[in-house]
Amino acid sequence: MKALQSSIKIGLISIGLLLIKLMPLIDTASGILTPVDTSVFNIGQIYRLLVFAVLILLAIKNNIKRNLYVLSLLILFMIVQCILNMNNVMQVIIAWTKLITSILIFITYSSLIEKKHLSIKRIYDLLDLWAILYPIAFIIPKLLGIDIVASYDSTTGYKGAFYAVNEISFVLSVVVMYLIIRLDQNLKRKYIVLLVLNIFCIILLGTKSSLLVVLFFGISFVYRVIFIHKKQVFKRWFILVSLIVAVFIGWCIFYVQIQDIIQRLLWQREYASASNFDFLTSGRIRRIEQGFLMFTENPLYILFGWGLGLSILHIGIEMDFIDLLFGVGIIGFICIMAIYSIFYFRRCEKNYWNNLALLTASILCCFAGHILYYGQSGMALGVLFLFLFINKNDKNNRIIRNYTE
């Protein structure tokens, strides 16, 4: 019996990781098929329900009390919200499954790593595969003649066959953060090539948030090459120069697209924004006051929110922390933020790159939105937190090398 249970657990671990690895291909297929025939059931929804079910089973089989407490708390709050929103139960359940999936990814797989049921190499393999598949997922629609613009108010930017611009922007940002951190730790040519390819995807996408992530992490990498690292200096400088040359070549190849994106951003700043902050948040701050008025008009909203995923029925700020507060109320907001905070501050090493990645993800959640309880970006956030759990600082690099080389 124990052997059977062990086999089931190992099978669930592998199935769950495989499903997460396939996210770029599933979402590409969903984006290609859904616009062709609106009667086709969304592949992405089926896929995420399957991921959710596997993670639930894995959490139960793993039988870690703290994880089961977290899962029980989240499901209990989801039930309360369903009772309070009987006319919109499905929307609430869908939003909660996406949020719970994101959290289960890092609390469940981190526990499996701690119990030595899972090697950290498999997490690196997952992110390495994403770094390969997302550039491919951008190229395939181009070859098929599916040229989907990324901006709703212009003809600039390109998002492949992915449906949600903000979500794919965050996923690519996570991949770029991972690749820069890995390149800083492990000077391998594959990370240079994959980093350049994913940066090209971000340039084609043309969103402010992802471009700023590239700039922010790029500057951090240069800073560490110049001022921090004392070993393999020549190799690090060679990599830095190679990246600069690659970016320059990419600039030349995509010059027209880049100029279009720059012109769009300049137009938005000049004619569609009241201030620099308004420009950086794409006008989201204009909706905050009205949102707070609607949120505070009902005492139940203040305590339990108006329903996760129901912003469209009220007002969507598109700034995750505020939308989360409005959606789940003060009680739910404190519980969910506590889960993320306790996991990071108790179970992750607070080193340079981890702190920078957490800060960047928090800023994107705060000002760009479409992350915490969304499909692609929510799963990417879960994987990012899982990476922060396994990522060790320079003093422990031998641990990283033992698993990756």
SELUM-31935 format. One line per field, with one value per residue (C-alpha): residue in one letter; chain; x, y, z. Coordinates in nm, 3 decimals, decimal comma. Layout:
REM residues N
kepa = (A|...) .
lumlo = (A|...) .
xx = (X|...) .
yy = (Y|...) .
zz = (Z|...) .
This chain:
REM residues 405
kepa = (M|K|A|L|Q|S|S|I|K|I|G|L|I|S|I|G|L|L|L|I|K|L|M|P|L|I|D|T|A|S|G|I|L|T|P|V|D|T|S|V|F|N|I|G|Q|I|Y|R|L|L|V|F|A|V|L|I|L|L|A|I|K|N|N|I|K|R|N|L|Y|V|L|S|L|L|I|L|F|M|I|V|Q|C|I|L|N|M|N|N|V|M|Q|V|I|I|A|W|T|K|L|I|T|S|I|L|I|F|I|T|Y|S|S|L|I|E|K|K|H|L|S|I|K|R|I|Y|D|L|L|D|L|W|A|I|L|Y|P|I|A|F|I|I|P|K|L|L|G|I|D|I|V|A|S|Y|D|S|T|T|G|Y|K|G|A|F|Y|A|V|N|E|I|S|F|V|L|S|V|V|V|M|Y|L|I|I|R|L|D|Q|N|L|K|R|K|Y|I|V|L|L|V|L|N|I|F|C|I|I|L|L|G|T|K|S|S|L|L|V|V|L|F|F|G|I|S|F|V|Y|R|V|I|F|I|H|K|K|Q|V|F|K|R|W|F|I|L|V|S|L|I|V|A|V|F|I|G|W|C|I|F|Y|V|Q|I|Q|D|I|I|Q|R|L|L|W|Q|R|E|Y|A|S|A|S|N|F|D|F|L|T|S|G|R|I|R|R|I|E|Q|G|F|L|M|F|T|E|N|P|L|Y|I|L|F|G|W|G|L|G|L|S|I|L|H|I|G|I|E|M|D|F|I|D|L|L|F|G|V|G|I|I|G|F|I|C|I|M|A|I|Y|S|I|F|Y|F|R|R|C|E|K|N|Y|W|N|N|L|A|L|L|T|A|S|I|L|C|C|F|A|G|H|I|L|Y|Y|G|Q|S|G|M|A|L|G|V|L|F|L|F|L|F|I|N|K|N|D|K|N|N|R|I|I|R|N|Y|T|E) .
lumlo = (A|A|A|A|A|A|A|A|A|A|A|A|A|A|A|A|A|A|A|A|A|A|A|A|A|A|A|A|A|A|A|A|A|A|A|A|A|A|A|A|A|A|A|A|A|A|A|A|A|A|A|A|A|A|A|A|A|A|A|A|A|A|A|A|A|A|A|A|A|A|A|A|A|A|A|A|A|A|A|A|A|A|A|A|A|A|A|A|A|A|A|A|A|A|A|A|A|A|A|A|A|A|A|A|A|A|A|A|A|A|A|A|A|A|A|A|A|A|A|A|A|A|A|A|A|A|A|A|A|A|A|A|A|A|A|A|A|A|A|A|A|A|A|A|A|A|A|A|A|A|A|A|A|A|A|A|A|A|A|A|A|A|A|A|A|A|A|A|A|A|A|A|A|A|A|A|A|A|A|A|A|A|A|A|A|A|A|A|A|A|A|A|A|A|A|A|A|A|A|A|A|A|A|A|A|A|A|A|A|A|A|A|A|A|A|A|A|A|A|A|A|A|A|A|A|A|A|A|A|A|A|A|A|A|A|A|A|A|A|A|A|A|A|A|A|A|A|A|A|A|A|A|A|A|A|A|A|A|A|A|A|A|A|A|A|A|A|A|A|A|A|A|A|A|A|A|A|A|A|A|A|A|A|A|A|A|A|A|A|A|A|A|A|A|A|A|A|A|A|A|A|A|A|A|A|A|A|A|A|A|A|A|A|A|A|A|A|A|A|A|A|A|A|A|A|A|A|A|A|A|A|A|A|A|A|A|A|A|A|A|A|A|A|A|A|A|A|A|A|A|A|A|A|A|A|A|A|A|A|A|A|A|A|A|A|A|A|A|A|A|A|A|A|A|A|A|A|A|A|A|A|A|A|A|A|A|A|A|A|A|A|A|A|A|A|A|A|A|A|A|A|A|A|A|A) .
xx = (0,000|0,281|0,456|0,136|0,087|0,449|0,403|0,088|0,268|0,565|0,323|0,135|0,462|0,570|0,228|0,203|0,548|0,479|0,155|0,329|0,610|0,356|0,190|0,348|0,224|-0,122|-0,182|-0,053|-0,291|-0,574|-0,499|-0,487|-0,803|-1,036|-1,060|-1,129|-1,442|-1,604|-1,793|-1,466|-1,435|-1,135|-0,842|-0,672|-0,962|-0,960|-0,583|-0,586|-0,864|-0,653|-0,346|-0,560|-0,695|-0,347|-0,208|-0,499|-0,439|-0,066|-0,120|-0,348|-0,113|0,186|0,000|0,194|-0,024|0,073|-0,010|-0,343|-0,425|-0,350|-0,555|-0,848|-0,842|-0,847|-1,124|-1,331|-1,302|-1,394|-1,711|-1,802|-1,763|-1,975|-2,253|-2,233|-2,238|-2,490|-2,557|-2,191|-2,063|-1,871|-1,675|-1,578|-1,472|-1,263|-1,079|-1,018|-0,889|-0,632|-0,523|-0,508|-0,316|-0,049|-0,009|-0,017|0,266|0,516|0,393|0,349|0,661|0,879|0,762|0,844|1,194|1,237|1,128|1,371|1,091|1,189|1,526|1,571|1,719|1,366|1,262|1,558|1,465|1,111|1,229|1,491|1,217|0,996|1,291|1,299|0,926|0,816|1,036|0,913|0,555|0,615|0,764|0,504|0,208|0,428|0,501|0,128|0,047|-0,121|0,001|-0,180|-0,103|-0,035|-0,190|-0,562|-0,520|-0,268|-0,117|0,216|0,350|0,315|0,196|0,203|-0,119|-0,138|-0,469|-0,376|-0,101|-0,037|-0,017|0,236|0,430|0,468|0,556|0,834|0,952|0,979|1,175|1,415|1,465|1,543|1,787|1,979|2,007|2,124|2,374|2,511|2,551|2,644|2,833|2,687|2,636|2,284|2,171|2,312|2,128|1,801|1,823|1,870|1,577|1,342|1,449|1,368|1,019|0,978|1,090|0,831|0,566|0,653|0,490|0,634|0,648|0,849|1,087|1,151|1,221|1,484|1,637|1,625|1,773|2,017|2,160|2,180|2,371|2,616|2,664|2,754|2,991|3,178|3,172|3,091|3,239|3,612|3,637|3,624|3,642|3,742|3,464|3,205|3,315|3,308|2,950|2,853|3,000|2,836|2,496|2,543|2,638|2,339|2,102|2,250|2,201|1,845|1,786|1,895|1,679|1,366|1,437|1,100|0,900|1,101|1,048|0,672|0,665|0,866|0,633|0,329|0,476|0,565|0,213|0,060|0,274|0,207|-0,163|-0,320|-0,159|-0,204|0,138|0,438|0,284|-0,042|0,159|0,353|0,030|-0,150|-0,419|-0,509|-0,474|-0,773|-1,007|-0,890|-1,110|-1,430|-1,333|-1,286|-1,623|-1,794|-1,593|-1,681|-2,051|-2,124|-1,989|-1,981|-1,754|-1,512|-1,494|-1,530|-1,501|-1,742|-1,615|-1,281|-1,294|-1,607|-1,434|-1,612|-1,943|-1,808|-1,485|-1,152|-0,851|-0,604|-0,365|-0,357|-0,321|-0,612|-0,824|-0,749|-0,857|-1,180|-1,237|-1,179|-1,209|-0,979|-0,997|-0,915|-0,646|-0,461|-0,479|-0,352|-0,073|0,028|0,066|0,304|0,494|0,539|0,657|0,920|1,048|1,054|1,146|1,340|1,695|1,702|1,990|2,051|1,871|1,582|1,510|1,532|1,300|1,047|1,059|1,013|0,722|0,557|0,591|0,442|0,152|0,097|0,114|0,072|-0,173|-0,316|-0,096|-0,220|-0,540|-0,491|-0,409|-0,064|0,079|-0,055|0,119|0,436|0,422|0,396|0,696|0,890|0,830|0,937|1,257|1,317|1,287|1,565|1,786|2,090|2,336|2,694|2,823|2,606|2,669|2,826|2,478|2,336|2,618|2,570|2,215|2,261|2,591) .
yy = (0,000|0,241|0,163|0,238|0,568|0,662|0,586|0,798|1,088|1,065|1,048|1,357|1,548|1,470|1,539|1,872|1,983|1,867|2,065|2,379|2,331|2,315|2,648|2,843|2,587|2,551|2,926|2,962|2,690|2,852|3,190|3,045|2,833|3,054|3,350|3,112|2,957|3,115|2,791|2,616|2,576|2,767|2,527|2,751|2,712|2,332|2,329|2,545|2,346|2,035|2,201|2,308|1,955|1,798|2,050|1,990|1,614|1,666|1,892|1,632|1,342|1,539|1,582|1,884|2,041|2,403|2,359|2,197|2,482|2,736|2,542|2,503|2,875|2,978|2,734|2,842|3,205|3,112|2,940|3,250|3,465|3,225|3,250|3,631|3,634|3,365|3,525|3,518|3,195|3,073|3,397|3,386|3,020|3,073|3,370|3,181|2,869|3,085|3,249|2,916|2,754|3,024|2,974|2,593|2,592|2,737|2,603|2,245|2,205|2,383|2,129|1,844|1,987|2,012|1,651|1,548|1,418|1,665|1,786|2,159|2,070|1,998|2,354|2,493|2,264|2,403|2,764|2,676|2,518|2,827|3,038|2,829|2,786|3,149|3,279|2,984|3,071|3,423|3,297|3,030|3,274|3,498|3,204|3,123|3,481|3,558|3,912|4,029|4,378|4,414|4,756|4,819|5,185|5,150|4,915|4,878|4,595|4,223|3,957|3,636|3,438|3,513|3,662|3,893|4,151|4,227|3,859|3,763|4,078|3,956|3,601|3,727|3,955|3,653|3,460|3,752|3,797|3,427|3,428|3,731|3,578|3,247|3,422|3,607|3,277|3,044|3,181|2,961|3,052|2,908|3,175|3,449|3,315|3,259|3,601|3,777|3,586|3,670|4,035|4,046|3,912|4,191|4,448|4,315|4,321|4,679|4,710|4,968|4,727|4,454|4,704|4,859|4,512|4,453|4,793|4,749|4,399|4,483|4,771|4,544|4,283|4,546|4,679|4,334|4,267|4,594|4,628|4,293|3,996|3,942|3,600|3,522|3,894|3,858|3,607|3,827|4,133|3,926|3,821|4,181|4,306|4,017|4,111|4,477|4,376|4,139|4,411|4,652|4,397|4,338|4,713|4,728|4,430|4,558|4,928|5,005|4,822|4,986|5,331|5,265|5,161|5,468|5,696|5,531|5,577|5,941|6,003|5,846|6,062|6,382|6,354|6,075|6,123|6,392|6,330|6,101|5,880|5,868|5,764|5,493|5,343|5,380|5,594|5,339|5,588|5,783|5,500|5,460|5,729|5,600|5,245|5,334|5,511|5,199|4,971|5,162|5,198|4,844|4,709|4,355|4,480|4,619|4,286|4,025|4,223|4,239|3,911|3,811|3,842|4,060|4,393|4,414|4,443|4,725|4,891|4,738|4,945|4,699|4,746|4,406|4,501|4,745|4,511|4,229|4,448|4,538|4,178|3,996|4,273|4,351|4,000|3,822|4,074|4,030|3,648|3,633|3,887|3,696|3,374|3,536|3,732|3,440|3,213|3,459|3,589|3,250|3,011|3,206|3,335|3,715|3,770|4,043|3,885|3,744|4,080|4,251|3,998|4,027|4,407|4,400|4,154|4,364|4,682|4,509|4,378|4,722|4,933|4,701|4,446|4,133|3,898|3,767|3,592|3,560|3,251|3,277|3,546|3,386|3,058|3,250|3,426|3,088|2,959|3,280|3,232|2,869|2,987|3,237|2,944|2,744|3,037|3,067|3,353|3,346|3,184|2,880|2,863|2,520|2,391|2,542|2,400|2,053|2,052|2,227|2,132) .
zz = (0,000|0,090|-0,237|-0,427|-0,243|-0,311|-0,682|-0,695|-0,527|-0,766|-1,058|-0,939|-0,891|-1,248|-1,399|-1,219|-1,334|-1,690|-1,703|-1,576|-1,830|-2,113|-2,024|-2,318|-2,573|-2,417|-2,410|-2,765|-2,885|-2,690|-2,847|-3,199|-3,172|-2,966|-3,209|-3,503|-3,355|-3,050|-2,985|-2,902|-2,525|-2,399|-2,385|-2,130|-1,886|-1,914|-1,871|-1,557|-1,397|-1,457|-1,302|-1,005|-0,955|-0,969|-0,719|-0,481|-0,493|-0,448|-0,147|0,014|-0,066|0,064|0,395|0,524|0,793|0,726|0,355|0,432|0,672|0,398|0,143|0,384|0,469|0,102|0,008|0,309|0,204|-0,153|-0,023|0,180|-0,130|-0,335|-0,075|-0,084|-0,467|-0,560|-0,900|-1,001|-0,846|-1,152|-1,192|-0,824|-0,840|-1,154|-0,999|-0,674|-0,850|-1,030|-0,704|-0,518|-0,806|-0,784|-0,409|-0,426|-0,681|-0,436|-0,102|-0,230|-0,441|-0,184|0,077|-0,162|-0,205|0,172|0,214|-0,064|-0,284|-0,557|-0,687|-0,740|-1,080|-1,201|-1,114|-1,307|-1,596|-1,589|-1,614|-1,875|-2,087|-2,048|-2,165|-2,483|-2,543|-2,506|-2,790|-3,001|-2,904|-3,034|-3,362|-3,453|-3,490|-3,707|-3,937|-3,947|-4,039|-3,707|-3,641|-3,329|-3,201|-2,831|-2,782|-2,797|-2,891|-3,177|-3,432|-3,250|-3,040|-3,105|-2,860|-3,061|-3,012|-2,640|-2,532|-2,244|-2,299|-1,932|-1,841|-2,109|-2,020|-1,661|-1,767|-1,995|-1,713|-1,481|-1,745|-1,799|-1,424|-1,392|-1,685|-1,559|-1,212|-1,357|-1,583|-1,281|-1,096|-1,378|-1,680|-1,951|-2,317|-2,319|-2,074|-2,298|-2,602|-2,416|-2,250|-2,583|-2,738|-2,452|-2,451|-2,824|-2,739|-2,484|-2,740|-2,985|-2,711|-2,621|-2,277|-2,037|-1,742|-1,916|-2,077|-1,735|-1,588|-1,859|-1,785|-1,406|-1,400|-1,677|-1,475|-1,169|-1,367|-1,499|-1,146|-1,015|-1,304|-1,243|-0,864|-0,698|-0,877|-0,840|-1,008|-1,381|-1,452|-1,817|-1,887|-1,720|-1,920|-2,237|-2,161|-2,086|-2,414|-2,602|-2,456|-2,554|-2,909|-2,931|-2,812|-3,068|-3,347|-3,227|-3,225|-3,590|-3,691|-3,513|-3,565|-3,728|-3,459|-3,182|-3,331|-3,353|-2,987|-2,881|-3,078|-2,915|-2,567|-2,641|-2,770|-2,461|-2,235|-2,426|-2,507|-2,298|-1,954|-1,691|-1,528|-1,538|-1,270|-1,464|-1,772|-1,586|-1,449|-1,785|-1,623|-1,355|-1,070|-1,208|-1,106|-0,745|-0,586|-0,745|-0,650|-0,284|-0,277|-0,411|-0,179|0,138|0,066|0,192|0,527|0,381|0,103|0,361|0,548|0,270|-0,055|-0,345|-0,489|-0,637|-1,015|-1,010|-1,073|-1,409|-1,220|-1,003|-1,113|-1,207|-1,103|-1,268|-0,975|-0,806|-0,441|-0,462|-0,675|-0,429|-0,136|-0,314|-0,421|-0,090|0,171|0,460|0,609|0,286|0,191|0,523|0,497|0,138|0,191|0,506|0,304|0,056|0,324|0,565|0,284|0,164|0,496|0,671|0,392|0,130|0,158|0,164|-0,078|-0,335|-0,630|-0,428|-0,269|-0,608|-0,771|-0,488|-0,506|-0,884|-0,868|-0,596|-0,802|-1,106|-0,896|-0,753|-1,069|-1,370|-1,228|-1,392|-1,188|-0,852|-0,962|-1,336|-1,542|-1,703|-1,479|-1,160|-1,241|-1,334|-0,995|-0,821|-1,014|-0,934|-0,561|-0,597|-0,764|-0,481|-0,241|-0,411|-0,508|-0,281|-0,262|-0,383|-0,063|-0,134|-0,508|-0,475|-0,383|-0,701|-0,914|-0,772|-0,902|-1,233|-1,385) .
